[in-house]
Amino acid sequence: MTIKETEAVKHERLYSLDALRGFDMFCIIGGTSLFRIISKLTGADWLAFQLQHVKWDGFHFEDLIFPLFMFISGVSIPYSVKSKLENNIPERKLFLKVLKRMLVLILLGIIYAGALKSKLSEGRFVQVLGQIGIAYFFASLIVIYFKSLSSRIIWLTGLLAGYTIVQLTIPVPPYGAGILTPEGCINGYIDRLLLPGKLHGGTFDPEGILCSVSATGITLMGTVAGDILRSREKTNWQKIVALSTIGTGLIILALTLAPSYPIIKSCWTTTFNLLTGGISFILLAAFYLAIDHLGSKRWSFYFRIIGMNAIFIYMVNRFVNMQQISNYILGWISIEMREFGDLILIIGVLILNWLLLYYMYRKKIFLRV
């Protein structure tokens, strides 16, 4: 990880991308906990229902948070990798850069999961950061060596189609082919054969080997969105319409296929990729419309501060108990507020996180991988 201190912004920043990344990370560092408490206080059972992962097949809002982050990482690729290609940076140098990023993220993921503090047989060696790194690496390679948008769409289509064939046609002993259960899916079978340590789901791991291959698909979708936003030939409205149309089409396709090919996050079915990719396209279009096109930047400032140091604050919340610090400062208020006590404490957690990130923003310190 390197520390980059920016002296000035030399090009117009895509504020909507920072804000959407920040919104996603807000959910991770306490936002969903905040809304769970609100749902409990207000009796909004529908909200509480959406803020928990599905047990296996199906989809809730909570299941969108991780793939949305991967989509966003893909959107950034044309702004980083592709712009360097246009500035005649050698392909080999870019290859080594994205390779290093993948290895660093895998290592951070292992540290985050606590695998190094346990015996090899007891640690978990795959984690969300590693999956982000792997998907970003392969998506970047495709952008580096297959530069046209059409060739990238061919890669994306081939990847999703190939993954579908693997999931539905390769038999898993003793269950057979196409058995999309925790024990019978090909993902879990390969993870049990090849992954060291323990698996998150016992018989499978949602960040396992095949899941990481599939997750490259939504990162590639992000690169398509990034190309659309970066285009100088399209007007803002054309970009918004393109993003919204693609997103709507992907959602319809996912829901059409779902009865025969279920939407399952834990084994990253292609329908899950299509659905979450479609929602991500539409969310990006909405944020771009409100922030970059209409110029409504003030309301998004809170989220943009979080989005500029997303992985840093993710790691901080793993090793620093913000809940305990909030309780130490606001515990007396939470006691006085009685049934609103938990609400006060989680608001304290979000404020502590944001103040730390705002301090870094003011000092122009941004931690990048």
Residue pairs with C-beta under 8 A, 6 or more apart in sequence:
1 104
1 108
1 367
1 368
1 369
2 367
2 368
3 365
3 366
3 367
4 366
4 367
4 368
5 363
5 364
5 365
5 366
6 364
6 366
7 364
14 79
14 229
14 288
14 292
15 291
15 292
15 297
15 300
15 304
16 284
16 287
16 288
16 290
16 291
16 292
16 300
17 72
17 75
17 76
17 229
17 284
17 287
17 307
18 303
18 304
18 307
18 308
19 287
19 291
19 300
19 303
19 304
19 307
20 68
20 72
20 283
20 284
20 287
20 303
20 307
21 69
21 72
21 306
21 307
21 310
22 300
22 302
22 303
22 304
22 305
22 306
22 307
22 308
22 310
23 31
23 287
23 303
23 306
23 307
24 65
24 68
24 69
24 72
24 307
24 310
25 69
25 306
25 307
25 310
25 313
25 314
26 302
26 303
26 306
26 350
27 65
28 65
28 314
28 317
29 306
29 313
29 314
29 317
29 322
29 349
29 350
29 353
30 322
30 346
30 349
30 350
30 353
31 350
32 51
32 62
32 65
33 346
33 349
34 343
34 346
34 347
34 350
35 47
35 51
36 47
36 48
36 51
37 342
37 343
37 346
38 44
38 47
38 343
39 45
39 47
39 48
39 51
40 48
41 339
41 340
41 343
49 60
50 60
50 61
50 62
51 60
51 61
51 62
52 60
52 62
53 60
53 62
53 63
53 265
54 60
54 63
54 265
56 181
56 182
56 264
56 266
57 180
57 262
57 263
57 264
58 262
58 263
59 263
59 265
59 272
59 275
63 265
63 272
63 276
64 276
64 279
64 280
66 128
67 215
67 218
67 265
67 272
67 273
67 276
67 277
67 280
68 276
68 279
68 280
68 283
69 132
69 310
70 131
70 132
70 135
70 136
70 215
70 218
70 219
70 222
71 218
71 219
71 221
71 222
71 225
71 276
71 277
71 280
71 281
71 284
72 222
72 280
72 284
73 132
73 135
73 136
73 219
73 222
74 135
74 136
74 139
74 218
74 219
74 220
74 221
74 222
74 223
74 225
74 226
75 222
75 223
75 225
75 226
75 229
75 284
76 222
76 226
77 136
77 139
77 140
77 143
77 219
77 222
77 223
77 226
78 143
78 223
78 226
78 227
78 230
79 226
79 230
81 94
81 98
81 140
81 143
81 144
82 143
82 147
82 226
82 227
82 230
84 94
85 91
85 94
85 144
85 147
91 144
91 145
94 140
94 144
95 141
95 144
98 136
98 137
98 140
98 141
98 144
99 137
101 133
101 136
101 137
101 369
102 133
102 134
102 136
102 137
103 133
104 133
104 369
105 129
105 130
105 132
105 133
105 136
105 369
106 129
106 130
106 133
106 134
108 129
108 311
108 315
108 369
109 126
109 127
109 128
109 129
109 130
109 131
109 133
110 116
110 123
110 125
110 127
110 130
112 127
112 129
112 315
112 318
113 123
113 124
113 125
113 126
113 127
114 123
114 124
115 123
115 124
115 125
115 197
116 123
117 123
118 197
120 196
120 197
121 196
121 197
121 198
122 197
122 198
123 196
123 197
123 198
124 197
124 198
124 199
124 200
124 205
125 195
125 196
125 197
126 195
126 200
126 205
126 207
126 208
126 209
126 212
127 207
128 207
129 311
129 314
130 207
130 212
131 207
131 211
131 212
131 215
134 212
134 215
134 216
135 212
135 215
135 216
135 218
135 219
136 219
138 216
138 219
139 216
139 219
139 220
139 222
139 223
142 152
142 155
142 220
142 223
143 152
143 223
146 152
146 155
149 224
149 227
152 220
152 223
152 224
152 227
153 224
155 220
156 217
156 220
156 221
156 224
159 213
159 214
159 216
159 217
159 220
160 214
160 217
160 270
160 273
160 274
161 270
163 210
163 213
163 214
163 217
163 270
164 261
164 269
164 270
166 186
166 210
167 178
167 180
167 185
167 186
167 187
167 210
167 267
167 269
167 270
168 177
168 178
168 261
169 177
169 178
170 177
170 186
171 177
172 179
172 184
172 185
172 186
172 189
173 189
175 181
175 183
175 184
176 184
179 185
180 262
180 264
180 267
180 269
182 188
182 201
182 202
182 203
182 204
182 266
183 203
183 204
185 204
185 267
186 210
187 204
187 205
187 208
187 209
187 210
187 211
187 267
187 268
188 199
188 201
188 203
188 204
188 205
188 208
188 267
190 208
190 209
190 210
191 199
191 204
191 205
191 208
191 209
191 210
192 199
192 203
192 204
194 209
195 205
195 208
195 209
199 205
199 208
200 206
200 207
201 266
204 266
204 267
205 211
206 265
206 266
206 267
206 268
210 267
210 268
211 267
211 268
214 268
214 269
214 270
214 273
215 268
215 273
217 270
217 273
217 277
218 273
218 276
218 277
218 280
221 250
221 273
221 277
221 280
221 281
222 280
224 246
225 243
225 246
225 280
225 281
225 284
228 234
228 239
228 242
228 243
229 239
229 243
229 284
229 288
231 239
234 242
236 288
236 289
236 292
236 293
237 293
239 285
239 288
240 285
240 288
240 289
240 293
243 281
243 282
243 284
243 285
243 288
244 281
244 282
244 285
246 278
246 281
247 277
247 278
247 279
247 280
247 281
247 282
247 285
248 278
248 282
249 278
250 274
250 275
250 277
250 278
250 281
251 274
251 275
251 278
251 279
251 282
252 278
253 274
253 278
254 263
254 271
254 272
254 274
254 275
254 278
255 275
257 270
257 271
257 274
258 271
258 275
261 269
261 270
261 271
262 269
262 271
263 269
263 271
263 272
263 275
264 271
264 272
265 272
287 300
290 296
290 300
291 297
291 300
297 304
302 354
305 354
305 357
305 358
305 361
306 313
306 353
306 354
306 357
308 357
308 361
308 366
309 357
309 360
309 361
309 366
309 367
311 367
311 369
312 357
312 360
312 367
313 353
313 356
313 357
316 322
316 353
316 356
317 353
322 349
322 352
322 353
323 345
323 346
323 349
325 348
325 352
326 345
326 346
326 348
326 349
326 352
327 334
327 345
327 348
329 348
330 344
330 345
330 348
331 345
333 341
333 344
334 340
334 341
334 342
334 344
334 345
335 341
337 343
337 344
360 366
360 367
